[in-house]
């Protein structure tokens, strides 16, 4: 079975208890508040959220709740929403902006690095939750321990890489402030 890739920012929102039931607008507003990428307009975020809701529904990870006509559609996370059925994709703001490479201004350098640091910290938290979930699932499903161990190991490798990125950016930030 092909695992659905979910951006870590979206995954962190969907994993929170606040979004066990949600509308497209509620999820879009929360996504915009993450302030991931200033280039993302409200319209683009709404389109992104709607596309992902459709993907999640077709994978059976989210279902549409029955509502009164005239009200906004609400969605509910299903029991299938666990790490065995999805994988963490790349962050929405994964690439460093071109102006970071060419900048001469410490303020611009600092601002761009802080944004990148936020993205990596969010990715780190997602990976930590993923590894914890694999441990829990491994205890609950001992007959799938071997497969879960492989997924756990992959998550630990991503965790280590992300931690390295965070340390590198924090070092650069300290140089920007100097």
N, C-alpha and C positions, 0 to 999 in steps of 0.2 A: 504494500500500500504506500502510495506517495504521500509524504508528509506535507502539510500546508505550511509555507513559510509566513511568519508574522513578524512585522517590524517590532523591535523591542519596546519602542515607545507605546505602540498600540497594545502590545501584550501586557505591559505594566498596568495600563488602564483596565483592560479586560480582566486581569487577574485580581484586581482590587474588589473588595466586597461591595463597594459603591456601585459597580457596574454589572451586578449579576442580572439586573434588568435595566434596559436603557433604550433611549431613542437615538436615532441618527444625529439629531441636533445636539443632544446632551453629550454624546461621545465626541462630536466635532468640537464643541466648546471646550471640553476638557483637554482635547488634543492641542487646540490652539493655545491654551494656557501653559502648556509645557514649554512654549517658546523655543522650539527646536531649531527652526530655520526661518529667519525673517522673510525669506523669499516665498514662503508658503502663504498664499492668500486664503481668506476664509472660503472662497469658492473652491479652490484647489483642495483644501482640507476636507470640505464636504464631499467632493467627488472621490477623494481617496478613501474616506470612511465608508461611503456607499458601496464602492467597489469591494472593499474588504468585508463588509457585512454580507454581500452576495457570495463571496468566496467562502466565508465562514458558514453560511447557511447551506451551500452546496456540499460542504464537507461534513455537515451534521453537527458542527460545534456550536451553532447558534440557531435558535428557532424563532419564528415570528409569533408573537402572542396575539390572540384574538382580542381586538379592541372595538369599541363602538365606532361606527362610520363617522368620518369627519375629524377624528382625533389622529394624532401622529402615531405612526407604527412604532410599536415597542418590541424589543427583542429580548430573548432570555438565553443565558449561557446553559448549554446542556451538560450532561454527565460525561459526554465524550471529550469535553474540553480539558485535556490533560496532556502533559509533555509527550506521551507516546504517539499522539495524533498530530502534533505540530512541531515545527522547529523554529528557532529564532533566526530571523533574517538580518540583513544589514540595517544599521540605523538610518533614519530618514536623512540626517545631515552628516553622512559618513565622510564625505570628502572635505578637506580643508579648502576654504575659499581661495581663489587665485590671489586676492589682494593680501592674504596673509603672507604669501611668499614674497611679494613685491613691496610690502609696506616698510616705511621708514619711521612710522609713528609708533611710539610705545603704547599709546592709548589704543590704537587700532589693533596692535599685536595682542595686548592684554585682553581686549574685548573678544576677539576671535578665538583666542586660546581658552578663555573662560567658557564660551559656548561649546567648543569641542570637548572640554573637560566635563561639562554637564551631560553631554551625549554619552561619553564613555562611562561616567558614573551610573547613569541609568542602565546602560548595557550590563555593567558589573552587577547591579542589584538584580536584574533579570536573570543573569547567569547563576547567581547565588541561589535564588529561588528555584531555579531549574535543578541544580544539583541536590538541593534539599528534598525536592519532590521525588527525584530518582531514588534517594535513600529510603524515603517513606514507601514508595511503590515497590522497591526491592524487598522490603520487609513484609509487605502485604501480599506480594506475588512472587514467592520464592521460585516457582517454576519458570519464571521469565527473568531470573536474576542475571543470566549471562548477557541477554540482549540489553537489559537495563544498565549493566556494568559498562557496556560499550558506549551507550548514550551518556552515562555519567562521566566517563573518561573524556569524551569529546567536550562536554560542558566544562570540565576542569581545565582543559587545554585553552578553551576560549576565555575562561576566567583569568588564567595566567597571562595570556596575551593582552587582555583588556587592562589588567592591573599594571602591566608594563607600559601601556600607552598612557595611563593615568599618571604614573610616576614621571614619564618623559615630559608630559605637558606641564605638570607641576614644577619640574625643574626649569622648563622654559619660562613659565610664569614668574618664577623667582628671579630669573635673569631680566625679564621685562621690567620688573619693579626696581631692579638695581640701577 
